[in-house]
Amino acid sequence: MKAERVILSFVAVIVGLVAAGIAFYLYQMTRVVPAQKDKPIAMMPKDSPSPTPDNANILTVESPSDQTVFDKKIITITGKTRSDATILVNSENTDQVVKPASNGNFSITQTIPDGTTLLHITAVFPNGQEQTITRTVTFSTENF
């Protein structure tokens, strides 16, 4: 008799949970949500915006491409920037400075050591801004 009461109690609890779940589901389905009358709040940034970069301050490196393998130690670095910028070419062994032509084109020769070298080509503009492009070049005489 005691086991019957325990089983009957569990069945009653389960039936009650199912009935409550169905009632809650029906309540949620028939409930009408009022339309939003308030406008969304716009958050103001806490930090002041950084200055807009000058779009005329550009640097493009046409040669060499990144991850290029050369079989000669002397390579030519070419690109384009503003005519009043200063170009710095830095590698592990040398640092060079070049001024672009009046049309902004620049060209400089660089000797690269054996193995892989990182070339950092930096344009320094008259307003103090800088733009750097890094190229990885490799000297190897191996046939691929």
Residue, then its C-alpha position, 0 to 999 in steps of 0.5 A: m500500500k505504501a508503494e502505491r501511494v509513492i507511485l501515485s504521488f509521482v504520477a500526480v506530480i508529473v500530471g500537474l507539471v504537464a498541465a501547468g506547462i500546457a497552461f503556461y504555453l497557451y498563456q504565452m501564445t495568446r498574450v499580446v505584446p504592446a508596441q515599443k513607444d520609446k525611442p532607442i537610446a543612443m550611447m555616446p562614446k566615452d573616448s574622443p575620436s581619433p583624427t581622420p587620416d589624410n587620404a592623400n598619404i598613401l604608400t604603395v610598393e610595386s616591387p618586390s612582392d611579398q614572399t618573393v625568392f630572388d637568385k640575385k643579391i641586388i634587388t630593386i624596390t619600386g613604389k609610389t607615394r606623395s612627392d613630398a614624403t621621405i622613404l625609409v628602407n630598413s632591413e637587417n643589414t642596411d638603412q636607406v633614405v630616398k626622396p620620391a620623384s615629382n610624380g611620387n614614384f621612387s626606386i632604390t636598389q638594396t643588397i639582400p643577405d643569404g636566406t630570408t630578409l624582412l624589408h620595412i618600407t616606410a613613408v614619412f609624410p610632412n604632417g608627421q604621419e607614417q605608413t609602413i609596408t613590410r615585405t619578406v624576400t629570400f635569396s636562394t640559388e636553389n632550383f625549385 
